[in-house]
Amino acid sequence: MASEILSDVFLKFFAKAKNPPKRLYYKGNIELLHKRKIALIGSRKMSVYTRNCVLELGFLLRQAGVCIVSGGALGVDITALQASMPSSIAIFANGLGNIYPKSNEKIIRQIYQNGLALSENIDDYIPKKYDFLLRNRLVVALSEAVIIAQADLQSGSMQSARLCEKLKKPLFVLPQRMNESKGTNILIEEHKAELLSDFEIFAQKMGFLVNQKNDEFLEFCRKGVSVEEALKLYGDKLYEYELEGKIEIDGVRIRVLV
């Protein structure tokens, strides 16, 4: 069962939201609320290019000491939270006792244990369509800035962009090709968002970036080794690095993400 947050000390984080929550329920590490927080959101149907960008950016921000705030939806949201684990704050439209979507259950349970999950709804609440838009106001209100990775013109992410404008929060978007993310491209065209083109510089501005270039295990993996070779020499470190979003296991090969 989720615990309820009653203290004004925590509810103050959402004071700027339209219709601030009267109560919040949580699972996980509530101390993450005291860290710097940036929302990373976007399309459920992200491209492979967007996915790779989100993995890299989420990891770099985590290394810089920044928490990623997002929803638990398919696509950009859950990928961002996975990349930033355990510095991940997920805000759900559903109650925390009712995991949704089920396809994300494994990662959501990791967030419950290692990150922080929040909802303004009781444990067994099943969300209506409008609850996801209500959820978005909390994601934006909690965050210092918002990054939209990819978005269609008619989408919840574009509603979040309008909330950013009302709350005067910095809004960033990722570089995208023509017609692949019409929402973010029009935000640039209308000067409502800033293009985020150098992830390392952005992460450095947001916090202290740890240098990964001298990591012995990562350097070993960069040689194009197999999972069997890595397990033989480094054991469980392989899976620790996968959980932290530093590497990705693709069949029998390993791909370094940082």
C-alpha positions, -999 to 999 in steps of 0.1 A, spaced: 0 0 0 12 35 -8 20 59 20 2 93 21 21 126 22 3 151 44 31 174 52 31 209 37 69 206 35 63 182 5 31 196 -9 48 229 -14 67 214 -43 34 215 -62 22 249 -51 25 264 -86 3 238 -101 -32 247 -112 -55 232 -86 -26 219 -64 -31 184 -50 -48 182 -16 -29 150 -8 -3 128 -24 5 91 -21 40 77 -26 62 47 -29 100 48 -27 126 74 -17 108 106 -8 142 123 -3 145 126 -41 121 156 -39 149 176 -24 172 171 -55 172 192 -87 144 180 -109 139 181 -147 110 166 -166 118 145 -197 86 136 -215 73 129 -250 56 105 -275 45 70 -267 56 61 -302 91 74 -302 116 67 -329 148 47 -324 168 79 -327 146 95 -299 150 65 -277 188 66 -280 188 104 -272 166 99 -242 188 71 -228 219 92 -232 204 124 -218 187 106 -189 219 89 -179 240 122 -181 215 141 -160 215 113 -133 253 115 -133 250 152 -128 229 147 -97 196 156 -113 163 137 -109 142 129 -140 105 135 -136 81 119 -160 49 98 -163 49 61 -165 36 59 -201 51 38 -229 78 54 -250 97 85 -239 84 86 -203 94 51 -192 126 52 -211 136 84 -194 129 70 -160 148 38 -167 178 58 -179 179 79 -147 173 51 -122 175 55 -92 172 92 -96 137 88 -111 105 104 -100 74 90 -118 40 106 -114 10 84 -122 -26 91 -131 -36 58 -116 -34 47 -80 0 32 -71 -17 -1 -62 -29 -4 -98 1 -6 -120 -5 9 -155 4 2 -182 11 -35 -174 38 -37 -200 59 -13 -179 54 -33 -147 90 -45 -143 104 -9 -145 76 6 -125 83 -19 -96 120 -9 -98 109 27 -94 88 18 -64 118 2 -48 147 24 -59 132 57 -72 100 76 -62 65 71 -74 38 97 -68 0 99 -73 -28 121 -60 -52 91 -63 -58 63 -39 -42 29 -43 -69 11 -64 -79 41 -85 -84 34 -123 -76 65 -143 -100 82 -167 -87 99 -199 -87 133 -183 -66 121 -153 -35 119 -176 -38 156 -184 -42 163 -147 -11 143 -141 8 164 -165 3 196 -145 21 179 -116 50 168 -137 55 204 -149 49 220 -115 75 197 -98 102 203 -124 127 231 -127 126 228 -165 109 205 -191 124 187 -220 101 173 -247 119 147 -267 94 140 -294 57 151 -298 29 152 -323 9 184 -327 -21 171 -308 -6 154 -278 -3 156 -240 32 168 -244 20 199 -262 -4 205 -234 26 203 -210 44 229 -232 15 253 -227 17 247 -190 54 255 -191 46 288 -208 19 297 -181 43 288 -153 73 305 -170 94 273 -168 122 268 -193 113 245 -221 137 225 -242 133 201 -272 156 177 -290 168 180 -326 144 162 -349 140 156 -386 112 172 -406 78 156 -401 90 132 -374 82 154 -344 59 182 -357 51 193 -322 86 201 -310 96 215 -344 68 241 -342 78 250 -307 112 259 -320 97 278 -350 74 298 -326 104 305 -302 86 288 -274 114 262 -268 151 261 -269 170 235 -289 190 211 -267 218 199 -290 247 192 -266 237 169 -238 269 170 -219 270 208 -217 234 208 -206 241 182 -179 271 202 -167 250 233 -163 225 214 -143 250 198 -119 283 180 -115 290 156 -143 310 125 -134 336 115 -160 330 80 -172 359 78 -196 382 60 -172 357 33 -162 375 0 -168 343 -21 -174 329 4 -199 361 6 -218 361 -32 -219 326 -33 -233 334 -6 -259 356 -33 -276 324 -51 -288 326 -80 -264 299 -106 -258 277 -110 -227 295 -143 -220 330 -126 -220 317 -98 -198 301 -121 -172 333 -142 -171 355 -113 -161 331 -89 -143 302 -110 -131 271 -92 -118 286 -58 -127 271 -64 -162 236 -63 -148 243 -35 -124 254 -13 -154 224 -24 -174 200 -13 -146 218 20 -143 214 26 -180 251 26 -188 249 -4 -212 223 -22 -232 223 -60 -238 213 -66 -274 211 -104 -278 245 -117 -271 263 -84 -276 267 -53 -253 262 -18 -264 276 11 -243 252 40 -239 274 66 -223 
